[in-house]
Amino acid sequence: MRRAALWLGALLAACAGPACAQSLGLAPLTDRFAACSGRLAGLMEQQWLGDDPASAVTEAQLATMRELAASVAAPDEAGAVLARETEAKLAFERLIARAEAPAGDWAEARARDDIAACTALLLD
């Protein structure tokens, strides 16, 4: 137990600072928009699978978020933006799977909060 705590402490110390807060070397705003695009894509896919009519709204939000990501990214970062979106989508899908499992209330709340934080970036 003590070794695990030391390992976790070392990992957190090594990952302090802005380098670990960003993925794939993207600027913070670009990373945020790309990650939100991935989360919205994951939500939309989940809605499609459940034949949820809310998928139309999510699809529009996703299109807007992708436009925002493209507008702040450097021209040579398109691949990194897509990779970050895919990474976030897969992570969100894993979170949704945990939310559907027994005792997944925390994951459901986290998924809901993540989507709310992303949609708060959009102007309606």
N, C-alpha and C positions, 0 to 999 in steps of 0.2 A: 504494500500500500504506500509506504513511504517513498519507494523508488518511483512509483507511478506519479506521485505528487511532485517529486523532483523533476521528472521528465517533462511533465506538463508545465511546470514553472519555467524550465529551460526553453521549451518550445514557445511559450508566450513571450518570454524576454527576447528571444531571437526574432520574433515577429512584431516587435514594437515599432511604431513609426509608419509613415505613409506608404512605404514600399509594400507592406503586407496588406494595406487597406485597398490597394488597387490590384486589378487583375490584368495580366498580359501587358503591363506597361502603359495602359491607357490613362489619360488625364482623368481626374476624379469625376468631372461632370460627364464625360464620355462613358466612363465605366458605369456610372449610375444609370444613365439612359439605356445602355446596352443590357445591363443586368435587369432593369425593369422590363425591357422588351422581352427578355427570356422568361421572366415570371409571368407576364401577360400571355405569352405564347403557350406556356404550360397550362395556365388557367383556361385559355380558349380551347385547347385540345381536350381538357377534362370536360368542359361544357359541351363540346361537340359529341363526345362519347356518351354523355347523358342526355343528348338531344335537348339541351337547355336553351331556351330562347334568348337568354342573356348573352349568348356567344356573339350576337351581332354587335352589341355594345362593346364587348371586350375586343372584338376584331377591329373596330374603329379606334379604340384606345391604343391597341397594339400598332396600328398603322401610324398614328400620331407619334407614339414613342419612338418608333423606328426612324421617322423623319427627324425628330429631335436628335437622336444619336448620330444620324448622318450629317446633320447640320453643324455639330460641334466637333466631329472627328476630323483629323487630318486626312487628306486624300489617300495617303498610303496606309491608313489604319483600317480600311474596310474589312480585311480578313480578321484582324484582331477583334473588331467590333462583333462580327458574326460569331467568332469563337467564344467570346464572352457571353453573347446572347444564348448560345447553345449550352454553355456551361451552367448558366443560371436557370435555363429551362429544365435541364436534367436534375439539378438540385431541387427545384421547386416540385418537380414530379415525385421525387423521393419524399419530400416533405408531405405532399398530399397523400402518398401511400401510407405514411406513418399516421396521418390524421384519420385515415379510415380504419386503422388497426385499433384493437382494444387499448384503452388508456391513451388515446391519441389526442386528447383535448388540447394539450399544450401545442401540438403540431398544427392543429386546426386554427388555434388562436394566432400562432406565428404566421401561418400562411395568410390569414385574413389581414393581419397587421402589415405584412410585406406588400400585399396588393394595395391596401389603403395608402401606404406611404408612396407607392408608385403613382397611383391615380391622382394623388394630391399634387403631383408635379404638372398635371395637365390642366389647361384652361378649358372650362366647359362653356 
